[in-house]
Amino acid sequence: MAPPAQQTTSPKEASDAPGTSFMALLAVPAVALCAIALCLTLVLGGAAYPELIPGLPDAGQGVRWGLPVAKLFLDASGVLTIGLLLLATVLLPSDQGRLSEQARFYVQGATWAALAWAVAAVFTMYFQASEFLARSFGQVSVDEVTAYAGSVSGGVALMFVILITTGIALFGRTVTSATGGIWLFVASLVAATPPGLTGHSASSGAHELAVTALAMHIIAISAWVGGLAAVTYHAMRKDGQDPVVAVSRFSRLALWLFIGVAISGLGSALARLGSFGDLFLTEYGLIMVVKFALFGVLGLFGYLHRRYALRKIDEAPDGLAGASFQRRMFLLVAGVEVLIMAAVIGISVGLGRTAPPPPLESEVDPAAAILGFPVPPPMDVWNVLTLWRPDLFFIMLVVIAGGLYAAAVVRLLRRGDRWPIGRAVFFALGLLTIVATQLSGFATYAMVLFSSHMIQHMMLAMLAPILLVLGAPVTLALRALKPARRRGDRGPREWLTLFLNSRFSKVVTHPAFAAPMFVLSPYALYFTPLFGALMLDHLGHLFMSVHFLLSGFLFYWIIAGVDPAPRKVPYLLRFLLLLLVMGFHAFFGIAIMEQAQPVAPEFYGEIDVPWLESRADDQYMGGGVAWALGEIPTLLVTIAMVRQWFQDDEKQERRRQRHSARGDSDDADMDAYNAYLAELDRRSRGAAAQTEGAPADHAGSESSDRNA
């Protein structure tokens, strides 16, 4: 199908487009289905009419029904904001980094949706404060709501939502570049996650599985539902810009979003349900079964969309008849998907108000409330190999990074290019190091023993980054990714190149930034109360681990990396930086060993490990680990840098030999030196000619000057 000619459309003309009337007709049954699903979930799950304990205060039916309605508007406005920004910045082609006129119109619409998002967050916060204080609607003052927003996790999360969405509403009014639109889209995804992370997932036993799964679930389903609604509206417009391109891009993206929703939904179910029987014997489990069933129907419609609808749309003839057939075909699948997704949103909001099955009394453990799992048995090889931790974040990191790397290598081999096997081995070893430190039983003991935690820290910050850097992932991506199909548009390769050449990349890859970040972070973490505060929360612990990995990757990328970087650091400076950094790390380990006060007593002091003889001895051992394990990465990096330096000298020598054989020179230093010698010769000849007064010599001087 040939895409319709692009037309300039003002916001007023766009509001009168046929797509607007279609979406208005579709919105009525979608809102009705969403409301019905919400009410049924609240009633069947027991949240609408809970069992009240006599004598205890109750917020009343107004708050009990008003809170889920406010959350429904919160989620709906968030989904709409994310969908419009996804359409404007990813699905619609840009032109030399500038958003098209219709893309800017969608960004403007996203700012109004973000404003509604912020207002819904304010109402949600008020209802949550009323429920928290057990007061009916209208009896909570502004000061009490403010105190709730600053002291309770649910209120703090909504404050983040209000700040981010207000920023989107303000800054989005002036955004005209694709880069600015991408930043708004990322901010909208960030704003969608905080409210969900303070509910059932925060109190679930398997923190590593529940929190990451819910965050991934929210992001995937928001982009899926919002993107479908936005691209459906765009496809129904007669003057829509490149509707075939937008629909095709969303169809490919929807497949990965579907996989993300499936994996995250399964992880959430495993984290909240104590047994398989809870799935059919509890209200929470039955509601989840209905949600899974609707999700399966959505997957079926997505398959039909990709298998039949898109093919018929592409094969439709040109002209009015073909365009009419395309819209009907797209409406047949996308319209039903929107309605089912509206019901899923209503069920999701109601499910968030339904209490999950409580754990068995025998499973209640004071340490499990902090760790997310009971204290493990004494550490030995068998327990390390069997007591694995299902941290979904690092599982997805390893699977996605490894899959993309392998797919890129396969693409190079299929087109006849070569990729060094050593680089692939290094990258695989880096991923295996992450698996060993973050997913195996070693990660379980790292939560209860400071010495094990320090080994985890050193492996994650000093060994895994070196191996990943030597795998040259950026070079592989630049060689494997194809340029954008449309001239002037930006695909993954263009975005990666833009990031490498950006001002941000130049700043963070400067040795004056990367080296202090890598060296000073452990001092700022372990010698302040920050370490204990981060260990008490799963998100804090996750942030700490990601920081270790990124700071190490950034430092070793400029020290031993083979990927292209904004600046090339001289090898002598690299050696000096390496020696300086390793010296600071050795001193850090000695400082831990000599520290008399316990590290993070607010965390380790609350965990009783019966088989641990002394916390002080374990802390001393952790400092020794930090002091001793720095030698292995230093040796590995030194070998890599010496080899790179030798290869660089060989390349320079071969280049000079080629230029010498051709009789020319491209070496800048040699050219400058030859020019300097020629200038000295010209001056000496000129001075001799003036002294002797010989015209012939003067002429010879001019000839020499021309030859130089």
VMD Tcl script that draws the C-alpha trace (Angstrom):
set ca {
  {0.00 0.00 0.00}
  {1.37 3.38 -0.93}
  {1.25 5.73 2.05}
  {-0.99 8.75 1.61}
  {0.60 12.06 0.88}
  {1.62 13.93 3.98}
  {-0.43 17.03 4.62}
  {0.15 19.82 7.05}
  {-2.57 19.71 9.64}
  {-3.29 22.23 12.33}
  {-4.51 21.08 15.74}
  {-8.01 22.36 15.00}
  {-8.12 20.53 11.66}
  {-6.80 17.40 13.35}
  {-9.59 17.53 15.89}
  {-12.11 17.50 13.06}
  {-10.46 14.54 11.31}
  {-12.41 11.28 10.88}
  {-10.07 9.53 13.31}
  {-11.34 11.76 16.10}
  {-14.97 10.72 15.62}
  {-13.94 7.08 15.39}
  {-11.97 7.25 18.64}
  {-14.86 9.05 20.32}
  {-17.19 6.19 19.34}
  {-14.63 3.62 20.49}
  {-14.02 5.42 23.80}
  {-17.62 5.01 24.99}
  {-17.68 1.18 25.11}
  {-14.04 1.14 26.27}
  {-14.82 3.31 29.29}
  {-17.93 1.25 30.02}
  {-16.01 -2.05 29.89}
  {-13.25 -0.63 32.07}
  {-15.75 0.57 34.69}
  {-17.66 -2.73 34.68}
  {-14.45 -4.73 35.05}
  {-13.33 -2.51 37.93}
  {-16.64 -2.84 39.80}
  {-16.80 -6.61 39.35}
  {-13.21 -7.01 40.53}
  {-13.80 -4.89 43.61}
  {-16.97 -6.79 44.52}
  {-15.71 -10.31 43.80}
  {-12.34 -9.63 45.40}
  {-13.91 -8.33 48.60}
  {-12.39 -4.84 48.42}
  {-15.75 -3.09 47.96}
  {-17.35 -4.53 51.11}
  {-14.56 -5.66 53.45}
  {-15.16 -7.21 56.83}
  {-14.98 -4.39 59.37}
  {-13.68 -4.90 62.90}
  {-15.93 -3.23 65.51}
  {-14.25 -0.38 67.32}
  {-11.70 0.41 64.63}
  {-12.11 3.59 62.54}
  {-13.13 3.27 58.91}
  {-12.75 5.70 56.00}
  {-16.21 4.85 54.64}
  {-17.64 3.87 51.28}
  {-16.77 7.21 49.69}
  {-13.05 6.60 50.08}
  {-13.41 2.87 49.43}
  {-14.89 3.53 45.97}
  {-13.27 6.89 45.29}
  {-9.71 5.60 45.59}
  {-9.93 2.93 42.83}
  {-11.78 5.40 40.56}
  {-9.00 7.95 41.08}
  {-6.40 5.26 40.38}
  {-8.29 4.31 37.24}
  {-8.04 7.89 35.95}
  {-4.39 7.92 37.06}
  {-3.58 4.83 35.01}
  {-5.69 5.87 32.00}
  {-4.08 9.32 31.70}
  {-0.64 7.75 32.13}
  {-1.31 5.20 29.41}
  {-2.54 7.94 27.08}
  {0.54 10.09 27.73}
  {2.91 7.19 27.08}
  {1.04 6.16 23.93}
  {1.09 9.62 22.37}
  {4.79 10.11 23.08}
  {5.55 6.63 21.73}
  {3.71 7.47 18.51}
  {5.40 10.85 18.11}
  {9.00 9.82 18.85}
  {9.29 6.15 17.84}
  {6.53 5.16 15.45}
  {6.48 8.24 13.21}
  {9.60 8.97 11.11}
  {11.56 12.13 11.91}
  {13.49 14.37 9.54}
  {17.13 15.07 10.40}
  {16.36 14.92 14.10}
  {13.27 17.16 13.89}
  {9.78 15.98 14.71}
  {7.20 16.26 11.96}
  {4.25 18.61 12.34}
  {1.86 15.80 13.22}
  {4.39 14.34 15.69}
  {4.60 17.74 17.41}
  {0.81 17.79 17.54}
  {0.84 14.45 19.37}
  {3.49 15.73 21.77}
  {1.23 18.69 22.52}
  {-1.61 16.27 23.19}
  {0.68 14.30 25.52}
  {1.31 17.44 27.57}
  {-2.43 17.81 28.23}
  {-2.66 14.12 29.10}
  {0.30 14.56 31.47}
  {-1.49 17.46 33.14}
  {-4.54 15.24 33.67}
  {-2.14 12.60 35.00}
  {-0.82 15.04 37.61}
  {-4.35 16.06 38.66}
  {-5.38 12.41 39.01}
  {-2.28 11.82 41.16}
  {-3.35 14.65 43.47}
  {-6.81 13.13 43.94}
  {-5.30 9.67 44.42}
  {-3.00 11.03 47.11}
  {-5.95 12.63 48.92}
  {-7.93 9.37 48.92}
  {-4.87 7.40 50.05}
  {-4.29 9.82 52.91}
  {-7.94 9.47 53.91}
  {-7.67 5.70 53.91}
  {-4.35 5.82 55.80}
  {-5.83 8.09 58.49}
  {-9.17 6.20 58.45}
  {-11.20 9.36 57.87}
  {-14.09 9.83 55.51}
  {-13.98 11.97 52.40}
  {-13.61 15.70 53.17}
  {-12.27 15.28 56.72}
  {-8.55 15.31 55.88}
  {-6.79 18.68 55.84}
  {-4.17 19.88 53.36}
  {-1.48 19.76 56.05}
  {-2.27 16.10 56.75}
  {-2.09 15.26 53.05}
  {1.27 17.06 52.85}
  {2.56 15.11 55.84}
  {1.37 11.87 54.22}
  {3.18 12.80 50.99}
  {6.46 13.33 52.80}
  {6.50 10.41 55.23}
  {4.60 7.44 53.76}
  {5.96 5.47 50.80}
  {2.68 5.68 48.88}
  {2.58 9.45 49.22}
  {6.25 9.84 48.29}
  {5.67 7.77 45.14}
  {2.76 9.97 44.08}
  {4.84 13.09 44.74}
  {7.37 11.79 42.23}
  {4.54 11.23 39.75}
  {3.26 14.77 40.21}
  {6.72 16.30 39.76}
  {7.58 14.28 36.66}
  {4.21 14.69 34.95}
  {4.17 18.42 35.65}
  {7.60 18.64 34.05}
  {6.32 16.78 30.98}
  {3.34 19.14 30.75}
  {5.61 22.21 30.93}
  {8.67 21.23 28.90}
  {6.69 19.33 26.30}
  {5.15 22.56 25.02}
  {8.49 23.61 23.51}
  {9.85 20.28 22.29}
  {10.44 20.09 18.53}
  {13.39 17.67 18.29}
  {13.34 13.89 18.30}
  {15.89 13.85 21.13}
  {13.65 16.00 23.33}
  {10.69 13.77 22.53}
  {12.64 10.64 23.52}
  {13.53 12.22 26.88}
  {9.85 13.00 27.47}
  {8.94 9.42 26.59}
  {11.53 8.03 29.02}
  {10.28 10.40 31.74}
  {6.71 9.18 31.21}
  {7.82 5.55 31.64}
  {9.64 6.48 34.84}
  {6.55 8.28 36.17}
  {4.39 5.20 35.62}
  {6.35 2.90 37.94}
  {6.48 4.44 41.49}
  {2.83 3.91 42.56}
  {2.87 0.22 41.70}
  {6.12 -0.41 43.58}
  {4.59 0.60 46.92}
  {1.73 -1.91 46.88}
  {1.71 -5.69 47.13}
  {5.14 -6.04 45.53}
  {6.83 -4.07 48.30}
  {5.39 -6.41 50.94}
  {5.89 -9.59 48.96}
  {8.41 -12.12 50.18}
  {10.34 -12.48 46.93}
  {11.42 -8.86 46.59}
  {13.85 -9.56 43.72}
  {11.06 -11.11 41.68}
  {8.01 -9.07 42.68}
  {9.36 -5.51 42.46}
  {11.14 -5.90 39.13}
  {8.28 -7.91 37.67}
  {5.71 -5.27 38.56}
  {7.86 -2.41 37.21}
  {8.40 -4.31 33.98}
  {4.70 -5.20 33.81}
  {3.60 -1.58 34.21}
  {6.02 -0.27 31.58}
  {5.23 -3.00 29.03}
  {1.46 -2.87 29.35}
  {1.37 0.95 29.39}
  {3.39 1.16 26.17}
  {1.29 -1.61 24.62}
  {-2.14 -0.22 25.48}
  {-1.21 3.43 24.96}
  {0.64 2.71 21.73}
  {-2.28 0.74 20.32}
  {-4.78 3.49 21.15}
  {-2.54 6.19 19.65}
  {-1.67 4.29 16.48}
  {-5.33 3.34 16.00}
  {-6.34 6.99 16.08}
  {-3.50 7.87 13.71}
  {-4.38 5.11 11.25}
  {-8.01 6.23 11.10}
  {-7.06 9.75 10.02}
  {-7.29 10.38 6.29}
  {-4.38 12.83 6.48}
  {-2.22 10.73 8.81}
  {1.54 10.81 8.21}
  {2.93 7.45 7.05}
  {0.21 5.26 8.63}
  {1.67 2.08 7.15}
  {5.07 2.82 8.69}
  {3.55 3.60 12.09}
  {1.36 0.47 12.13}
  {4.22 -1.75 10.95}
  {6.63 -0.42 13.58}
  {4.08 -0.83 16.36}
  {3.27 -4.35 15.22}
  {6.93 -5.38 15.63}
  {7.19 -3.56 18.95}
  {3.92 -5.06 20.24}
  {5.35 -8.57 19.94}
  {8.18 -7.74 22.37}
  {5.80 -5.88 24.66}
  {3.55 -8.94 24.71}
  {6.52 -11.11 25.74}
  {7.45 -8.57 28.43}
  {3.91 -8.52 29.83}
  {3.81 -12.34 29.86}
  {7.13 -12.73 31.68}
  {6.44 -9.98 34.20}
  {2.91 -11.24 34.85}
  {4.22 -14.73 35.52}
  {6.85 -13.31 37.86}
  {4.24 -11.32 39.77}
  {2.04 -14.40 40.17}
  {4.95 -16.51 41.45}
  {5.92 -13.82 43.94}
  {2.43 -13.28 45.41}
  {0.92 -16.75 45.36}
  {2.25 -19.17 47.95}
  {1.19 -22.28 46.03}
  {-0.43 -23.37 42.79}
  {-3.68 -24.01 44.63}
  {-3.95 -20.32 45.60}
  {-4.49 -19.59 41.92}
  {-7.93 -21.27 42.02}
  {-8.83 -21.26 45.72}
  {-8.51 -17.53 46.50}
  {-10.25 -14.44 45.17}
  {-6.91 -12.91 44.24}
  {-5.91 -16.01 42.27}
  {-9.23 -16.26 40.42}
  {-9.06 -12.61 39.36}
  {-5.53 -13.25 38.12}
  {-6.80 -16.23 36.11}
  {-9.37 -13.99 34.39}
  {-6.63 -11.47 33.65}
  {-4.44 -14.20 32.16}
  {-7.33 -15.37 29.99}
  {-7.93 -11.88 28.60}
  {-4.21 -11.56 28.05}
  {-4.28 -14.77 26.01}
  {-7.12 -13.36 23.89}
  {-5.04 -10.23 23.31}
  {-2.16 -12.39 22.16}
  {-4.46 -14.18 19.73}
  {-5.69 -10.90 18.25}
  {-2.11 -9.69 18.00}
  {-1.22 -12.83 16.04}
  {-4.20 -12.35 13.72}
  {-3.18 -8.73 13.29}
  {0.36 -9.65 12.21}
  {-0.61 -12.79 10.27}
  {-3.60 -11.58 8.27}
  {-4.60 -7.96 8.80}
  {-1.26 -6.32 8.05}
  {-0.73 -8.51 5.01}
  {-4.12 -7.55 3.58}
  {-3.45 -3.90 4.36}
  {-0.17 -4.03 2.43}
  {-1.84 -5.80 -0.52}
  {-4.76 -3.35 -0.74}
  {-4.98 -1.35 -3.97}
  {-4.43 2.38 -4.15}
  {-7.26 4.84 -4.21}
  {-10.30 5.54 -2.05}
  {-11.59 1.96 -2.15}
  {-8.24 0.60 -0.97}
  {-7.97 3.17 1.79}
  {-11.48 2.36 2.99}
  {-10.69 -1.37 3.04}
  {-7.47 -0.74 4.99}
  {-9.28 1.24 7.68}
  {-11.99 -1.41 8.06}
  {-9.42 -4.19 8.31}
  {-7.35 -2.33 10.87}
  {-10.48 -1.43 12.85}
  {-11.58 -5.06 12.92}
  {-8.55 -6.11 14.97}
  {-7.32 -2.96 16.69}
  {-10.77 -1.89 17.88}
  {-11.41 -5.21 19.61}
  {-7.92 -5.10 21.14}
  {-8.62 -1.65 22.60}
  {-11.85 -2.88 24.19}
  {-10.20 -5.94 25.75}
  {-7.31 -3.80 26.99}
  {-9.78 -1.44 28.65}
  {-11.23 -4.39 30.55}
  {-7.73 -5.52 31.54}
  {-6.94 -2.05 32.94}
  {-10.09 -2.15 35.06}
  {-9.21 -5.62 36.36}
  {-5.63 -4.52 37.11}
  {-6.79 -1.56 39.18}
  {-9.24 -3.76 41.08}
  {-6.57 -6.42 41.57}
  {-4.35 -3.81 43.19}
  {-7.10 -3.27 45.80}
  {-7.48 -7.00 46.45}
  {-5.40 -8.57 49.21}
  {-3.14 -11.42 48.04}
  {-3.19 -14.75 49.90}
  {-1.45 -14.42 53.30}
  {1.62 -16.57 54.00}
  {1.35 -19.59 56.23}
  {2.01 -18.99 59.92}
  {4.96 -21.38 59.80}
  {6.52 -19.30 57.03}
  {6.48 -16.03 58.97}
  {10.09 -15.09 59.75}
  {11.29 -11.72 61.12}
  {14.36 -11.85 58.87}
  {12.20 -12.64 55.84}
  {10.43 -9.28 56.25}
  {13.78 -7.58 55.56}
  {15.49 -10.03 53.23}
  {12.48 -11.40 51.39}
  {13.60 -14.95 52.29}
  {14.52 -16.79 55.51}
  {18.09 -16.92 56.80}
  {19.93 -19.59 54.77}
  {21.76 -22.55 56.36}
  {25.54 -22.46 56.88}
  {27.46 -21.57 53.75}
  {28.99 -24.43 51.77}
  {29.51 -25.35 48.13}
  {26.23 -27.27 47.84}
  {24.14 -24.41 49.24}
  {25.87 -21.90 46.95}
  {25.03 -24.08 43.95}
  {21.39 -24.68 44.94}
  {20.04 -21.61 46.81}
  {19.60 -19.43 43.72}
  {17.93 -15.99 43.90}
  {15.40 -15.26 41.09}
  {16.33 -11.59 40.56}
  {14.26 -10.78 37.47}
  {16.20 -7.60 36.67}
  {19.53 -9.37 36.24}
  {17.86 -12.36 34.59}
  {16.46 -10.05 31.91}
  {19.77 -8.16 31.69}
  {21.75 -11.32 31.01}
  {19.18 -12.81 28.62}
  {18.66 -9.61 26.60}
  {22.35 -8.65 26.46}
  {23.41 -12.16 25.55}
  {20.63 -12.56 22.99}
  {21.38 -9.26 21.26}
  {25.12 -9.98 21.20}
  {24.58 -13.44 19.71}
  {22.09 -12.12 17.15}
  {24.54 -9.41 16.07}
  {27.36 -11.95 15.64}
  {25.08 -14.20 13.59}
  {24.11 -11.28 11.36}
  {27.77 -10.48 10.70}
  {28.59 -14.10 9.88}
  {25.62 -14.44 7.53}
  {26.74 -11.49 5.43}
  {30.31 -12.80 5.25}
  {31.98 -10.62 7.89}
  {34.18 -11.92 10.68}
  {34.07 -11.29 14.40}
  {36.93 -12.28 16.71}
  {36.01 -15.32 18.78}
  {37.98 -13.92 21.72}
  {35.68 -10.93 22.04}
  {32.61 -13.17 22.13}
  {34.25 -15.34 24.80}
  {35.09 -12.31 26.94}
  {31.51 -11.00 26.73}
  {30.07 -14.40 27.60}
  {32.39 -14.67 30.61}
  {31.23 -11.21 31.75}
  {27.59 -12.31 31.66}
  {28.45 -15.52 33.50}
  {30.16 -13.45 36.18}
  {26.92 -11.50 36.66}
  {24.99 -14.77 36.89}
  {27.39 -16.15 39.50}
  {27.32 -13.05 41.69}
  {23.69 -11.92 41.33}
  {21.62 -15.04 40.69}
  {23.35 -18.03 42.26}
  {23.31 -18.99 45.92}
  {26.20 -16.63 46.39}
  {23.73 -13.73 46.07}
  {21.70 -15.25 48.91}
  {24.64 -15.23 51.30}
  {25.67 -11.75 50.14}
  {22.54 -10.45 51.87}
  {23.47 -11.85 55.29}
  {27.32 -11.81 55.28}
  {29.33 -8.64 54.71}
  {32.29 -10.66 53.46}
  {30.15 -12.29 50.76}
  {28.67 -8.92 49.89}
  {32.16 -7.48 49.41}
  {33.11 -10.34 47.08}
  {29.91 -9.63 45.14}
  {30.78 -5.94 44.99}
  {34.33 -6.55 43.74}
  {33.24 -9.06 41.10}
  {30.43 -6.84 39.88}
  {32.47 -3.62 39.81}
  {35.93 -4.84 38.79}
  {35.77 -8.19 36.98}
  {32.46 -8.29 35.07}
  {32.94 -4.79 33.53}
  {36.44 -5.68 32.26}
  {35.17 -8.80 30.52}
  {32.18 -6.98 29.04}
  {34.36 -4.12 27.79}
  {36.80 -6.51 26.11}
  {33.81 -7.98 24.28}
  {33.47 -4.68 22.33}
  {29.64 -4.55 22.37}
  {29.44 -1.03 20.91}
  {31.67 -1.89 17.95}
  {29.58 -4.99 17.30}
  {26.36 -2.99 17.43}
  {27.64 -0.37 15.00}
  {28.67 -3.07 12.54}
  {25.51 -5.17 12.87}
  {22.79 -2.52 13.01}
  {21.42 -1.38 9.68}
  {20.93 2.31 8.84}
  {17.40 3.69 8.92}
  {15.40 2.77 5.83}
  {14.24 6.34 5.31}
  {16.80 9.05 4.69}
  {16.89 11.51 7.58}
  {15.06 9.19 10.00}
  {16.66 7.76 13.12}
  {16.85 4.07 13.81}
  {18.74 2.22 16.55}
  {22.08 2.75 14.77}
  {21.52 6.48 14.41}
  {20.48 6.84 18.05}
  {23.56 4.92 19.19}
  {25.87 7.09 17.07}
  {24.18 10.22 18.34}
  {24.64 9.09 21.94}
  {28.33 8.32 21.43}
  {28.90 11.80 19.99}
  {26.69 13.63 22.47}
  {27.90 16.12 25.04}
  {26.73 13.82 27.82}
  {28.91 11.00 26.51}
  {31.91 13.30 26.27}
  {31.48 14.34 29.89}
  {30.96 10.90 31.45}
  {33.83 9.34 29.45}
  {36.32 11.99 30.53}
  {38.92 10.52 32.90}
  {38.29 13.40 35.31}
  {34.71 12.12 35.71}
  {34.93 8.35 35.28}
  {37.92 7.75 37.56}
  {36.61 9.71 40.60}
  {33.18 8.14 40.18}
  {34.71 4.68 40.26}
  {37.12 5.41 43.13}
  {35.09 7.60 45.47}
  {31.79 5.70 45.30}
  {32.86 2.95 47.78}
  {34.04 5.56 50.29}
  {30.77 7.51 50.01}
  {28.79 4.29 50.37}
  {30.44 2.22 53.10}
  {31.62 5.00 55.40}
  {28.24 6.76 55.59}
  {24.72 5.63 56.63}
  {23.88 5.34 52.90}
  {24.89 1.67 52.74}
  {22.50 0.60 55.50}
  {19.64 2.62 54.02}
  {20.10 1.05 50.59}
  {20.37 -2.47 51.98}
  {17.03 -2.10 53.80}
  {15.15 -1.61 50.52}
  {15.25 -3.84 47.45}
  {15.20 -0.89 45.05}
  {18.10 0.63 46.97}
  {20.05 -2.62 46.78}
  {19.28 -2.87 43.06}
  {20.43 0.71 42.51}
  {23.67 -0.05 44.35}
  {24.39 -3.12 42.20}
  {23.63 -1.31 38.95}
  {25.87 1.57 40.02}
  {28.75 -0.82 40.70}
  {28.37 -2.37 37.26}
  {27.97 0.90 35.33}
  {30.76 2.80 37.10}
  {33.13 -0.11 36.52}
  {32.09 -0.46 32.89}
  {32.58 3.27 32.28}
  {36.03 3.35 33.88}
  {37.37 0.26 32.14}
  {35.80 1.37 28.85}
  {38.20 4.33 28.69}
  {41.09 2.32 30.17}
  {41.01 -1.00 28.31}
  {38.06 -0.73 25.95}
  {38.31 -1.29 22.20}
  {35.04 0.45 21.37}
  {34.99 3.91 19.75}
  {34.87 6.66 22.36}
  {34.50 10.46 22.16}
  {38.20 10.85 23.04}
  {41.30 8.67 22.94}
  {43.21 8.60 26.21}
  {47.02 8.18 25.84}
  {48.33 4.84 27.05}
  {50.71 6.36 29.58}
  {47.80 8.22 31.17}
  {45.80 4.98 31.22}
  {48.54 3.22 33.16}
  {48.79 6.10 35.63}
  {45.02 6.11 36.16}
  {44.98 2.36 36.68}
  {47.76 2.46 39.28}
  {46.15 5.40 41.06}
  {42.72 3.76 41.18}
  {44.06 0.43 42.40}
  {45.96 2.22 45.14}
  {42.79 3.89 46.36}
  {40.95 0.55 46.29}
  {43.69 -1.13 48.33}
  {43.53 1.68 50.88}
  {39.73 1.28 50.98}
  {40.08 -2.40 51.92}
  {42.60 -1.60 54.65}
  {40.28 1.10 56.04}
  {37.44 -1.44 56.27}
  {39.72 -3.90 58.07}
  {40.80 -1.30 60.63}
  {37.31 0.09 61.25}
  {36.19 -0.65 64.80}
  {32.52 0.30 64.36}
  {30.20 -2.16 62.58}
  {29.14 -1.40 59.00}
  {25.39 -0.85 58.50}
  {24.24 -1.90 61.99}
  {20.66 -0.87 61.14}
  {20.62 -3.71 58.59}
  {22.96 -6.47 59.77}
  {21.99 -5.88 63.40}
  {18.38 -6.86 62.62}
  {19.33 -10.20 61.06}
  {20.15 -13.06 63.41}
  {22.45 -15.59 61.73}
  {22.73 -18.50 64.22}
  {25.77 -20.10 62.59}
  {27.81 -16.84 62.32}
  {30.35 -16.60 65.14}
  {31.29 -12.91 64.94}
  {30.13 -9.97 62.85}
  {33.40 -8.20 63.53}
  {35.44 -11.05 62.10}
  {33.19 -11.22 59.06}
  {33.62 -7.47 58.51}
  {37.41 -7.82 58.83}
  {37.32 -10.60 56.25}
  {35.28 -8.36 53.91}
  {37.93 -5.66 54.11}
  {40.60 -8.23 53.32}
  {38.61 -9.32 50.28}
  {38.43 -5.72 49.02}
  {42.20 -5.34 49.54}
  {43.23 -8.63 47.91}
  {40.85 -9.04 44.97}
  {42.04 -5.85 43.27}
  {45.19 -7.61 42.04}
  {43.44 -9.90 39.56}
  {41.60 -7.14 37.64}
  {44.76 -5.03 37.64}
  {46.75 -7.84 36.03}
  {44.03 -8.53 33.46}
  {43.71 -4.88 32.48}
  {47.49 -4.42 32.31}
  {47.83 -7.36 29.91}
  {44.99 -5.99 27.77}
  {46.49 -2.48 27.63}
  {50.00 -3.73 26.77}
  {48.56 -5.81 23.96}
  {46.49 -2.90 22.67}
  {49.48 -0.55 22.85}
  {51.63 -3.02 20.92}
  {48.92 -3.48 18.27}
  {48.45 0.28 17.99}
  {52.20 0.77 17.38}
  {52.11 -1.97 14.74}
  {49.20 -0.26 12.97}
  {51.01 3.08 13.00}
  {54.15 1.50 11.59}
  {52.27 -0.33 8.84}
  {50.50 2.91 7.93}
  {53.77 4.79 7.68}
  {55.27 2.02 5.54}
  {52.31 2.15 3.14}
  {52.62 5.93 2.78}
  {56.37 5.66 2.32}
  {55.91 3.06 -0.43}
  {53.48 5.37 -2.23}
  {55.82 8.31 -1.88}
  {53.38 10.41 0.16}
  {52.67 10.95 3.81}
  {49.43 11.15 5.73}
  {51.09 11.26 9.10}
  {50.25 14.62 10.66}
  {53.28 14.68 12.93}
  {55.69 13.81 10.09}
  {54.10 16.39 7.80}
  {54.46 19.07 10.44}
  {58.11 18.14 10.99}
  {58.87 18.21 7.23}
  {57.18 21.58 6.93}
  {59.29 22.86 9.80}
  {62.51 21.71 8.09}
  {61.45 23.27 4.78}
  {60.73 26.56 6.50}
  {64.19 26.54 8.12}
  {65.78 25.83 4.74}
  {63.89 28.66 3.08}
  {64.89 31.13 5.75}
  {68.58 30.12 5.61}
  {68.70 30.44 1.83}
  {66.96 33.80 1.96}
  {69.41 35.09 4.54}
  {72.36 33.91 2.42}
  {70.99 35.61 -0.69}
  {70.56 38.92 1.11}
  {74.11 38.72 2.47}
  {75.79 37.96 -0.89}
  {73.35 39.99 -3.02}
  {73.29 37.26 -5.70}
  {70.08 37.17 -7.79}
  {70.71 33.57 -8.85}
  {70.76 32.43 -5.29}
  {67.57 34.31 -4.68}
  {65.98 32.52 -7.57}
  {67.27 29.26 -6.21}
  {65.69 30.14 -2.91}
  {62.31 30.63 -4.57}
  {62.68 27.32 -6.38}
  {63.50 25.59 -3.11}
  {60.51 27.22 -1.49}
  {58.24 25.95 -4.20}
  {59.68 22.45 -3.89}
  {59.14 22.51 -0.13}
}
mol new
graphics top color blue
foreach p $ca { graphics top sphere $p radius 0.5 }
foreach p [lrange $ca 0 end-1] q [lrange $ca 1 end] { graphics top cylinder $p $q radius 0.2 }
display resetview
